[in-house]
Amino acid sequence: MKYAIRTVTWRFKESIELAPELTSVKHITVQSPTDIFLHYGSLFKNQVRERFVVFWLSSANRVIGFEVVSEGTLNSSLVHPREVFRGAIVTTAAAIILAHNHPSENVEPSREDIQITRQLAEAGRIIGIPVHDHIIFAGDNFTSMMEQGLI
């Protein structure tokens, strides 16, 4: 278990190095997808490849940490439930929020986005860590798959 905690700590530190200004907003309470967009949008801004991030939430919906799980190509990012939920399990997160960017700036979820989101939501349901949302960042815009009824 000690190794897993070190891994998560390292990944969290690595994520913070990607956007150092985020250290002061790490523990925001998420009331809507806009909160993630406003406080963590810099993780996705001006990226030329897709970046997939998992935010770990407490039972009070406070962000207790996050991890960049995958960096992909111009139009895809490979993720696996094992990587998505590992940090949530180690940090005893009550829930997670998924987020990734579309470098094309097309805010609409792709067929693949919908499919992986549903797979991850089902995996979360099975292990007791619900997926509260999947937010897609596209330039200065975003969309919430939860608000669109896709989760």
N, C-alpha and C positions, 0 to 999 in steps of 0.2 A: 504494500500500500504506500509505503514511503516513496518508492520510485514513481508511482502514479502521481502523487502530489507534486513531486519535483517536476515531472513532465508538464503538468498543468500550469504550475508556476512559471516554468520556462516559456510555455506557449503564450501565457498571459503577458509576460514581459515582452516577448517578441511582438505581440499584437500592439502593445502600448508604444513600442518603438516605431511602429508604422504611423502613428498619429499621437505624438507625445502630449498634445493639448488635452487629451481625453482623460488624463489621470484625475482631474478635478471633477469630472461628471460621472465617474464610474458607478456611483451608487444612486442614480436617479430612480425615481418611482415611475414606472411606465403606466400611463393611463390611456394612451392611444398610440397608434403607429407614428404619429407626428413627433412624439417624444424621442423615439429612436432616430427618426430622420434629423431632427434638430441637434441632438447631442452627439450622434455618432456618424453623421453623414460624411465627415471628412475621411472616414475609413474607405469610402467608395468613390469619392470625388476624383475625377480625372484619371481613373484607372483604365488601362488599355486592355486588361484581361479581366475576366470574371473573378470576383473574390467572394467566397462563401464564408459567412461569419455566424457563429452561434452565440447568443446572449443567454446567460444563465440568470434565472430570476429566483428570488426568495418567495416565500408564501405571501408576502405583502407586495409582490410585483416590483421589488427593487432589484436593479441590476447588481448582481454580486460578482460579475466578471464576464468575460467574453473570450472567444478564441477564433482566430482565422483558421478554419478547418481545411480550406482548399483554395488554391489559386489556379485558375484554368486557362483556357484559350480565349480568343476573341469572343466566342459565343457559347462557351460551355464551361462547366466546372463539375468535376466528378466528386461526389460525396457518398459516404457509406454510413449507415446508421451507427456502426461501431465507433467511428470517429466523431460523429455528431453528438452522441450521448455520453462518451467517455468523460469529458470534463464536467458534464452535468451530474453524473453519478458521483464523481470524486468530490465535488463541491457541495453535494447534497442539495442541488437545486430543486425547487418545487415545480418549475416549468422552464421552458425555453422559448426563445423567439429566434427564428431563422431569418437571415437577411443575405441578399447578394445583389450585385449590380449587373446591369446590362450596358456594356460599353457602347452599344449601338444607340443608346438613349431611347430605345423603345420600351415604354413602361409596361406594356402588356405581358403577362406571364405566358411563356411558351408551353407547348404540350408537355415537354420534358419537365419544366418547372412544376406544373400541376401534378404530374405523375410522381416525382420525387417527394414533393410536399405531402402527398397522400400516403406514400410509403413511410415517411418519417413520422407523420402523425399517428399512423397505426402502430409503429414500433414504440413510440412514446406512450401510447395508450396501454400497450402490453406491459411495459416496465413501470408505469405509474408516473411518468414525467411528460405531462401534456405539452404539445406544441401550441402555443397561444397565437402565433401568427407567423407568416412568412412575408417579409417586406422586400420589394424589389426597388432598388435605387436606379434611376435613369437620369443622369444629368442633374438638373435642379428639381426633378420630380420624383415621386415614389408612388407605389401602389401597395395596398394591403390585401393579401390573398384572403385573409379572414373577412375583411369588409366586403370583398367580392363574393363571399360564400363558397370559396374554393377549398376550404378546410372543414 
